[in-house]
Amino acid sequence: MVARWCTLALLLSAAAVLVSCFDFDAPVDPSPQVGVDPALVGSWRCLPADPGPTDKAATFVVSSAGERSYIVAFDDGDGDAEAYEAYPSLVKGRPILNVRNPKPGTFSKRWALARYSFLLPTILHVQLASDDRLKGVDQSPSALREALERLDGSPDLYVDYCVCVRAVLRPKTSGK
């Protein structure tokens, strides 16, 4: 279960191997402040930002859970998908996802902070806020927000996590 949380930390495999687990005691905002990004909703096939020859693609299915929140189903290919709650925040005008596993007995009190951007409309780049870079910052939403804003532009504030391609279901052909 710990490895799975580190694997998503997300939207969201590489993090489990790194020194940090990219988790925080609080989200950036205590409640959703902005609406869902419709461009993020859908199915995504993702590889670590620096994939190795044995890395498999994971699947993220992002669904709107209302005007200001998401459900993210994560399947790393082992057939045991996990569902995560996420909601958006804006930090210096850039979207951040506050992500956690809501299942009791898991890391439901821990948050991952995932920044995302679209390289193309169908290619998503996900980065995770580094808990090493934010070491010593009070784990309250206001302190995390202030630190993210102050450190914005620092090359080590976010760590590349994965690159995803929108999974498009192709219509079945009749074979004619």
N, C-alpha and C positions, 0 to 999 in steps of 0.2 A: 504494500500500500504506500509506503514512503517513496519508493522508486516511482510509482505511478504519479504521485503528486508532483514530484520533481520533474517528471517527464512532461506533464502539462504545464505545471507552474503557471497556466492558459490558456491560454489558448495555445500549447503551450507546453527526448531521450538524451539530449546532450547535457541538460542541466543535472541529471542524476550523476553524471560522471565528474562534473566540475566541483570545485571545493564548496561553493555556495549552493544553497537550495532555492535562492531567490524568493524567500517568503518573508512576510511582514505581519505584525500584529494587527495592523489596521489597513483599511483602504485609503485612497487619496481623498475621497469625499465620504462622509459617513452615510450618505444616501445618494441615489442617482441625481445628477444635476443637469444632464443633457439627454437628448433623445437617442434612440437606436440608430445606427448607421446602416441604412438598407443595403449598401454595397458589401457589407460584411456578412449579411445573412446568406446562407447557402452551404453547400458541401465543398470541402477543401481537401486536397491530397497534399501532404506536407512531408518534407525531408528536413533533417537538421541543416542549419546554415553551412556547416562544414561536414558533409556526409562522408562516411567511410564506406568501403566496398560491401559491407554486410548490413548496413542500415536499411530498414524497410520503411516504406511510406506509411505514415499514420493518416487517419481520417478525422477531420474536425467537421462536425455538422453544427452550424450556428443557426439557432432559431430565435426569433423574437419572443420574449416572454412578457410582452407589454410594451408600452411606449418608451420605457427607459431601462429595460433589462433584457438579458439574453439567457438562454440555456445553451451550453456548449457540450455536445456529446463527443467524447474522445475515444477513438478505437485505435490502438497501436498494432492491430492485426492479430491479436491473440484471441479474439472473439469475446472479450470481456470488457465491453464499453463502460465508461464512467461518464456521469453527467455532472457538469459544473455550472454554477451560477456566475454571471458576470454582469457588470454594468459599466457604462462609459463615464469618463470624466475628461475634461480638457485641461491640459497643462501647457501653457504658453501656446495655446491654439492647436495643439496636437492631441489626437485621441489617445487615451490610456484606458485599458480595461482593468477593472478591479475584479479579480477572479478568485473563487474559492469553491471547495467541495462542500456542499451542504449536508452530506450524510453524517449523522451522529457517529462519534467515535473515530472520525478521520481528522483531517486538518481543517475542519470547518471554522476554526477560529483564526486560521492563517490565510493570508492573502498573497497572491502573486500580482504584480503590476506589469502588465504587458502593453508595450507601445507598438502600434502597427501602422503600416503605410502601404499604399498600393504602388508597386513598381510599374504595373500596367493594370487596366481594369480587372484582369483575370489572374494577376500575380500579386500575392500578399507577402509582405516581409514582416516578421514578428520579432521583437526584441523584448528582453526582460530587464527590469530594473535590478541592478546589482546590489545585493544586501551588503557586500563588502564595501562598495562605494558609499553606502548610506549608513555604515557602521557608526554608532554613537549618536545618531539622530533619534530623538524621542519618537516612539512608535504611535503617535497620534495622527489622525488625518491632517490636521493643520500643520504639524511639524514636517510630515512627509511631503505635503504639497509645497511648503516653503523651500525645503531642500531640493526637490525636483526642479522647481523654478530657478533657484539660485545656481544649481549645477547644470542647467540646461546648456547643451552644447559641449559638455565635457565628453571626450571620446570614450571614457570608461564608465559612464553613468548607466548605459544600457548595453547589454550583451546580446549579440545576434543569436537568435534561438532557432528559427526555422523559416523556410521559404515555402509557400503553398501555391498551388495552381487550382483554380476553380474547377471542380469536378462537374462536368456537364453530362447529364444523361442523354445519350443518343437514342433517337427513336429506332425501334426495331424495324428491320426491313423484312419484307415478305420473301426475300430470296429470289425475286423475279428479276 
